[in-house]
Amino acid sequence: MFIATVIVSALLALVLAGSAVAIWTRNKDVVATLDAVRVPHSWIPPLGAAKAAGAVGLVLGLFVPWIGIAAAIGAALYFAGAVIFHLRARHYELAPAGVILAMAAAALVLRVATA
């Protein structure tokens, strides 16, 4: 079970790190999505920081379980919020946020199970 935890946590950490870089560099597709769901541009730095912190926390959580649990909870809440923002704006391209939310939930369940 720990191998599954490592794989899911590492994949989610890579996704979060890549997403943090994309938001910080203001990738045109990311900015277009943020505009579509009416996220203020002033939120870009903290949103990127939250994703980067989640990535670091997931990796550290492989060695200190409570950090991994906290990071997985944070990532799940972040992407639950993203899904809510998409629905609120009637922007139904939910697959990216939904898949990452599912990955965060899986990481949380696995990390709790192997803690």
C-alpha positions as a Python dict, from the first residue, in 0.01 Angstrom:
ca = {
    (1, 'M'): (0, 0, 0),
    (2, 'F'): (289, 238, 71),
    (3, 'I'): (408, 201, -290),
    (4, 'A'): (68, 324, -410),
    (5, 'T'): (96, 615, -166),
    (6, 'V'): (436, 707, -307),
    (7, 'I'): (315, 686, -668),
    (8, 'V'): (-5, 887, -618),
    (9, 'S'): (165, 1146, -394),
    (10, 'A'): (453, 1191, -638),
    (11, 'L'): (222, 1226, -938),
    (12, 'L'): (3, 1476, -755),
    (13, 'A'): (312, 1669, -641),
    (14, 'L'): (432, 1690, -1002),
    (15, 'V'): (91, 1810, -1120),
    (16, 'L'): (75, 2071, -844),
    (17, 'A'): (430, 2192, -911),
    (18, 'G'): (362, 2221, -1284),
    (19, 'S'): (37, 2400, -1217),
    (20, 'A'): (211, 2641, -976),
    (21, 'V'): (469, 2726, -1243),
    (22, 'A'): (196, 2770, -1504),
    (23, 'I'): (-3, 3007, -1285),
    (24, 'W'): (304, 3207, -1171),
    (25, 'T'): (427, 3249, -1530),
    (26, 'R'): (74, 3351, -1626),
    (27, 'N'): (36, 3089, -1896),
    (28, 'K'): (-222, 3222, -2142),
    (29, 'D'): (-448, 2917, -2110),
    (30, 'V'): (-439, 2932, -1730),
    (31, 'V'): (-513, 3306, -1728),
    (32, 'A'): (-799, 3250, -1974),
    (33, 'T'): (-948, 2988, -1741),
    (34, 'L'): (-905, 3213, -1438),
    (35, 'D'): (-1081, 3492, -1630),
    (36, 'A'): (-1360, 3256, -1735),
    (37, 'V'): (-1431, 3158, -1374),
    (38, 'R'): (-1390, 3519, -1255),
    (39, 'V'): (-1085, 3475, -1032),
    (40, 'P'): (-920, 3812, -962),
    (41, 'H'): (-565, 3842, -1095),
    (42, 'S'): (-453, 3953, -750),
    (43, 'W'): (-514, 3594, -636),
    (44, 'I'): (-255, 3451, -878),
    (45, 'P'): (50, 3465, -645),
    (46, 'P'): (-127, 3310, -344),
    (47, 'L'): (-292, 3041, -558),
    (48, 'G'): (47, 2947, -701),
    (49, 'A'): (196, 2945, -352),
    (50, 'A'): (-78, 2714, -228),
    (51, 'K'): (-10, 2470, -511),
    (52, 'A'): (366, 2482, -452),
    (53, 'A'): (318, 2429, -79),
    (54, 'G'): (96, 2131, -155),
    (55, 'A'): (362, 1980, -380),
    (56, 'V'): (632, 2023, -117),
    (57, 'G'): (402, 1893, 156),
    (58, 'L'): (316, 1580, -38),
    (59, 'V'): (682, 1496, -87),
    (60, 'L'): (771, 1570, 276),
    (61, 'G'): (465, 1371, 377),
    (62, 'L'): (627, 1055, 250),
    (63, 'F'): (866, 1089, 543),
    (64, 'V'): (642, 1267, 796),
    (65, 'P'): (288, 1130, 753),
    (66, 'W'): (96, 1416, 917),
    (67, 'I'): (250, 1664, 671),
    (68, 'G'): (134, 1449, 381),
    (69, 'I'): (-213, 1424, 529),
    (70, 'A'): (-230, 1803, 573),
    (71, 'A'): (-103, 1860, 217),
    (72, 'A'): (-355, 1617, 70),
    (73, 'I'): (-638, 1783, 265),
    (74, 'G'): (-522, 2123, 142),
    (75, 'A'): (-502, 2006, -220),
    (76, 'A'): (-847, 1847, -198),
    (77, 'L'): (-997, 2166, -53),
    (78, 'Y'): (-820, 2381, -313),
    (79, 'F'): (-958, 2179, -604),
    (80, 'A'): (-1304, 2143, -446),
    (81, 'G'): (-1300, 2523, -444),
    (82, 'A'): (-1189, 2523, -807),
    (83, 'V'): (-1483, 2300, -902),
    (84, 'I'): (-1718, 2532, -713),
    (85, 'F'): (-1576, 2837, -894),
    (86, 'H'): (-1626, 2663, -1230),
    (87, 'L'): (-1984, 2571, -1148),
    (88, 'R'): (-2062, 2918, -1008),
    (89, 'A'): (-1940, 3074, -1334),
    (90, 'R'): (-2124, 2813, -1544),
    (91, 'H'): (-1789, 2713, -1691),
    (92, 'Y'): (-1831, 2340, -1734),
    (93, 'E'): (-1476, 2244, -1829),
    (94, 'L'): (-1444, 2062, -1499),
    (95, 'A'): (-1223, 1770, -1603),
    (96, 'P'): (-883, 1913, -1500),
    (97, 'A'): (-999, 2033, -1158),
    (98, 'G'): (-1211, 1722, -1106),
    (99, 'V'): (-930, 1483, -1189),
    (100, 'I'): (-686, 1664, -960),
    (101, 'L'): (-951, 1665, -686),
    (102, 'A'): (-985, 1287, -727),
    (103, 'M'): (-605, 1249, -714),
    (104, 'A'): (-592, 1457, -394),
    (105, 'A'): (-867, 1244, -238),
    (106, 'A'): (-680, 927, -334),
    (107, 'A'): (-356, 1066, -190),
    (108, 'L'): (-535, 1150, 133),
    (109, 'V'): (-695, 807, 168),
    (110, 'L'): (-367, 631, 92),
    (111, 'R'): (-163, 852, 324),
    (112, 'V'): (-410, 798, 611),
    (113, 'A'): (-414, 422, 545),
    (114, 'T'): (-35, 397, 556),
    (115, 'A'): (32, 645, 839),
}
